[in-house]
Amino acid sequence: MNKKMNRRSFLRSTAAAGAGLVLAPNVIAQATGNSKADSLNIALLGAGAQGQVLLDSCLRIPGLRFRAVCDIWTAYNQKRVTRLLKKYRHEVNAYVDYAEMLDKEKDLDAVIIATPDFWHAEHTVACLEAGLHVYCEKEMSNTLEGARRMLQAARKTGKLLQVGHQRRSNPRYIHCLDKLIKQAKLLGRITTINAQWNRSARPDNGWPKNAAIDQATLNKYGFESMHQFRNWRWYKGLGGGPIVDLGSHQIDVFNWFLGAGPKSVIASGGTDYYEKSTHQWYDTVMAIYEYDYEYDQGKKQTVRAFYQTITTNSSNGYYENFMGDEGTLHISESAGRGAVYREPSAPDWEKWVKAGFLNAPTEQKSDSTDAVLDVRETIAPPAYELPIKMARKYHQPHLENFFDAVRGRAKLNCPPEVAYESAVSVLKVNQAVEAARKLDFKPEEFKV
């Protein structure tokens, strides 16, 4: 959506975004009273683009009843979501102020928070102190001080806090870590990681001019302008730029798969393409982490993990590549990607195929027709496809884990202690860019 968007085109785009909600099968089940799971009363705090995504997944999960929606953009976000929920018999009340919602809604069990990052700490702490369980989108907070407050509030209140690093509940990622890396040790000793999230250049988010939020409301909730409200991720003090918005997902996977936080990071980045006045955070970042990786009991080595995010070209999209001396794991949340590649010197993997850990390899074509070259340089290693399919709704397993934990049937896959460690790892990248040198992590930085 660009700045010239009119009301009609905006409505078309938001209608398309909501189409998945209308078609969600569980919506119909809940509307007709067919859900047999323990019912939970839920509020949605933040009904923008990410809130819509989470709502889409929630409407496929049995036993959830939305009771309230809170969003400061009444003309679109709030109105559209409340209308949709009421259409499917979720009798919701609409609010602008979260404090009013918490004061009036006395039968809530949990809140889903999908507001801008700089609001996460205040919203989460208030909801926890009101006696509610909280699912909060990542990044945990745009500051470590805010993240600490969230963790401390969860400890103090005893309420559950799940942070939205959804890969930690993705069955394919869990399979790769538990079965392929830990049990079968197919990669051998992990030595290097490459990962990226590349996106095409795009115009700033626009809005219908006749539906802008009034200036007093914008100021009350921390925004200087409607442009800042619609593009808050690019502004310092509100978001953290693409390295936080996108990179936090994958850097969290680094920590998870290696079982450790990084010991150092060096990074280069800048606002090289967009206008610096409206894109205060870096549109291009390249970072290198160093980890102490325990590959065997008591035996450690340094693993270097390269990560890049660029917002001017979408080449190769987003993925994580874990490389060891016996194999490579290529995985992505993108549904069509995911395989393991065996090094020529590695032991045979046939027994792992028979055990169901991998699918049989597919033939790889030669990379070159030059007969002079060594065949090992021209033929790609066989690709062993993963037997676990990617969840169609990426966030649904993570939300299911949260609601199962609320019902006492599961443990959280991303509690605040884990999310805090990832926040420490991610937020220091922007500091490293500014410092233009390698920054070290101290072990105590990862604990509260």
N, C-alpha and C positions, 0 to 999 in steps of 0.2 A: 504494500500500500504506500503510495507516495503522497506528497503534500497536496497534490491537486485532487485527491480522491473526493468524489461527491458522495452524497448520502446513499444514492441508489447502488453504486458500486461497492460501497462499504457493507451495505446490507447483504448483497450477494455473497461477499467473501465470508461474512460471519455466518451466513446460512450454510455455506459449504463446510465451514469448520464444525458446525453443530450437527452435520448430517450423520456422523458416526454415532452421536448420542441417540438420535431418533431411531436408528436401526439396531441399537444395542438390544440383544434378546432378553437380558435380565430386566431391562426396564419394563417390558411387557409382563414378565413374571411377577415383578413387585406390584405392578398396577392392579393385577388380578388377584393378589394375595396368595400367590403360589410359593413364596419363599418360606422355607421351613427352618432356616438357620436362626440362631439367636439374634434378635433385632437390636441394632445399635442406632442411636440417634446422633446424626452427624451435622456439623456446620461446615460450610465452605467459606474460608476467609481469603479473598482474592480470586475474582472470577474472570481474570484475563486469559491470555492464550494458554499459559501453563495450567491454570485452574481448570480450563476447559478439558485439557488432556487428562488430568487426573479424574475429573468428573466422568469422562467417557469410560475410563476403566472401572470406576466405582459402580457405575450403573450395570456392570456385568457381574458384580459380586453380590451373592444373595445376602439378605438380612440387613441391608443398610437403608435407613430412612433419613433423608435430608430434611432438616427442620429450619435451617437458616442459611442465608447467603449474605455476605458482607462485601461490598465493593464501593469505592468512592465514585466510580463512573456510572452513575445511575442510568444515563441515557442509552447505554449499550450493554456493558458487561453485566451489570446487575439485572436489568430488565430482561435481557435475552435468557439468562440462566434461570431466573425465577419463573418465567413463563414456561420454559421447557419442563422444569421439574413439576410445576403444578399441572401441566398437561398429563403427566404420568402419575398424578395423585401423590406427589410429595408436597405436602402442605407446608410451604416454607414462608418464613417472614424475611423481609429484606431490610438491610441496614447499611448505613454509610459508616457509622462509628462502631468500631469493634467493642469498645467499652460498653456501649449501650446494648449490643448483642449479648455480651456476657452477663450483663445485669438483668436482662429480661428473659433470656432463654435458660430455664432452670432444669430442663430434662435432657440436656446434651450429655453424650458419653465421650465424644471425641471431636476434634477440629482438624480439618485439613487446611494448611497454610500455604498459599501460593502467591504471596505478596512480593514486592521487590525486596532484594536482599537486605537493604538497610533497615527494613521493618521486622525482619525475622526475629531478632532477639526480643524486642518489646512485645510483639504479638505472642511469641511462644511462651515467654515468662508469664504473661498475663493469663493465658489459657491454662497453663499448668497450675498456677496459683488459684485459679477458679475451680480446680478439681477435675480438669479434663485431660485426657490423653491427646497427644499431638503428633500428627504427621506433618513435617515441615519440609518443603522443597529444599534442595541444595541450591547454592552454597549455604552451609549452616548459618553463617553470617558474613557480612563484608568486613568485619573486624574480629580479631581474636578476643577482644574484650567482650564483644557481644556473644561470641560462641561460648566463652567461659560462663557467662551469666545463664545461658540456656542449659548448659550441663549442670550447673549448680542448682538451678531451679528444679530440674528433673530429679536430682538426688534428694533435695529437700522435701519435695512434695510426694515422692514415691510414684509419680505418674510416668507413663511410658512416653518416650520421645523417639520417634523414628525419623531419620533424615533421609532425603530422597536420592541417595546413591543407589539407584534401582538395579544396577548390574549385580549387586550382592545377593539379590533374590532371583536372578535370572537362572533358570535350570541349566542352560548351556554353559554359562560361566562356572556354575557350581560343579558341573560334571568335569569340565576341563581341569579345575584346580584339584578336586578330590580324587578323581579317577586317573587322569592322564599325567598330572604333575606329581602328586603326592604318592599315589599307590603304584602306578605303572612306571613312573619316573621316565617317561618317554623322551623328555627333552634332555635328560642327563643333567649336567651342571648348567644352569641358566647363566649366561655370560653377558647378554646384551638385550635391551628392549628398545624397539622403535614404535612410536605411536603418533597419530595425528588426528586432527579434525579440521578439514579444509572446507570452506564454504565460498560460494560465488559472491561477487560484489552485489550489493543490493541497496536500493534507496532507503532512507530513513522511514520509519513507520509514520503514516499520516493519520488524519481523522477528518470527519465531516465538520466543517467550520461552524455549522449551526448547532453542533452538539458538543462543543467544547465544555469542559468543566470550568466553572467560574473561578476567577483568580483567588478569591478568598479561600475556597476549598482546597485548591492546589497548594497554596501557601501553608495551610493548616496541616497538610499531610506531607510536607517536605519537598514540594516541587516548585521550581521557579516559573515554569511555563508548561503548556500542553505538550510541546515538543519534548521537554525533559521527562514528562510523565510517560509519554509513549516510547521513549528511547532511553530509559533510565539505565540500562545496562552499560551504556557508553560513558556515563558520568561518574567522576570520582566522588566518593562519599555516598553514592547510591548503589552502584554495582562494582564489579571488579574487572570488567572487560571480558573478551573471549577466553582468555586463559583461565579465568574463574568460572565463567558461564559454561564453557564447553570442556575445558581441560580438567576441571575438578572430577568429572566422571571417570576419566581414564587414568589420571594420576592416582586416584583412589584405588583403581585396579592394580597399579604398580605395587602399592603398599600391601594390598590384600594378598596378591599372589606371591610376593616375596616374604610376607610375614614380618615386615619391618618398615619403619619410617626411613626416609633418606638421611644421609649424613652431610650432604652438601648439595648446592644447586648453583649453576651459573646460567645466565640467560641474556639474550639479546632481543630487543623489540622496539617498536615505535609506532607512531601514527604516521604511516608512510603514504597512505592513499586517500583517506577521508579528511574532512576539514577538522582541524584540531579544536576549534571552538565548540563543536557539537560531538566530537569523538575524543574525549579526553583520555580514555584508555587506549591501549595499543591495539592496532588492527592486525599486527603481525608479531608473533612471539615464538622464539625457538629457545628451548631450555634443555640442559643436560643435568640430570641427577646422578649422584653416586650413592649406592647402597652397600652396606655390609650384609651380604647374603649368606645364610647358613645352608649350604647345600648338602651337608651330612652332619651327623652329630658332632658338634664342637668344631667343625671345619667351616671356615668362612672365606669368601673372596669378594672382591669389589665387582659389582654389577653396575654398568653405566646405562642409563635410561634416557633416550632422546625423545623429546616431545615437541611438536610444533602445532600451532594453530594459526591459520591465515584466513582472512575474510575477503579475499579478492579473486580466488580461484578455487574450484571444487575438486581439483584433481585427486583421484583415489579416495575421496570422501573421508570416512573415519574408520579407524581400526586400531588394534593393538597387536604387536608382533613380538612374541617371546622366543628368543633364540638360545638354544643350548648346544652343547658339544655333540648331542645325539639327535636333535630334532628341533623343529620350529613349529610353534603354535601361532596360527594367524586367526584372529577372532575379531568379530565386530558385532555390535548390536543391530547392524544392518542385516536383514533376514537372509540375504543370499550369500553371505560370506562366513567362512569358518572351516578350517581344515588343519591337519597336522602333516608335516613333511619330514620324512626320515632322512637323516644323513647317511651317506654310503657306508660309513664305518660303524654304524649303530647295529645292535643286535636285531634279529628279525622280530617283526611286530605281529606275526601271524596269530600268536596266542591271544593277543589283545583284541584282534579282530573277532576271533572265536568267542572271546569273553563278552563281546558286545560293547567294548570300550570305543571301538572305531568301526567305521564301515570299510569295506575292501577298497584298496586304492584304485584310482582312475588313471588311465594312461595319459602321459604328458607328451606333447608334441615338441619336437626339436626347436630350439631358439635360433638355429642357424642352419643354413644349407652348405656351409663351408666344410667340406670333408677333411680338410687339413687339421682342423681343430680337434682337440681331445674330446671324445664323446661325453665325458663327465662335465665339460663346460657348455655343452650345447643342448643337453636334455635336462629339463627340470625334474627335480625329485618327485616321486609319486605323491599324489594328494590323497590322504586318508580323511574322508569326510566325517564330520561329527554325527553321531546317531541321534543326538538330541536336537529337536527343532527349536527355532527361536519363537518365543512367545509373540503372538500377533499384536498384543497390546503390551508394550515394553514395561509399563509401570504397574500392570495388574498384579504380577506375582509379589512385588514389593508391598503393595497396598494390602494384598491378601495376608502376607506375613504380619503386617501391622495389626490388622483386625483380628487375626488368629491370636496374636499376643494379648490384645485387649480382652479377649474372651478366655485367656488363660491356657490356650492350647499350643502356644509356640513361644520361642524366644525371639527377640528382635534381631534381624540380620544387620541392621545398621543403627545401633544405639548411639547416644551422644558421645560416648568415649571414643568410639571408632570414627565418627564423623569429625570430631575435634582434631584427631590426628591428621586426617585428610585436609582439614582447613589449614592447619599449620603448614603442611607440605605445599599447598597450592598458593596461599596468600603470599608466601615468601618469594614467589617468582617475580611478581611485580616489583618487590623490593630489590631483587637482584638486577632487574633491568635498570632501575634507577641508579643503583650503586655502581653498575658496570664492572662488577667483579664477582668472584665466587663467594657465596655466603655459606657458612657452616650452620648445621643444626646441632643443638645440644639435646641430649636425651630428655632432660627435664622439660623442654619446650613442649613435648607431646603429652604431658600429663597436667591435670588440674587437681 
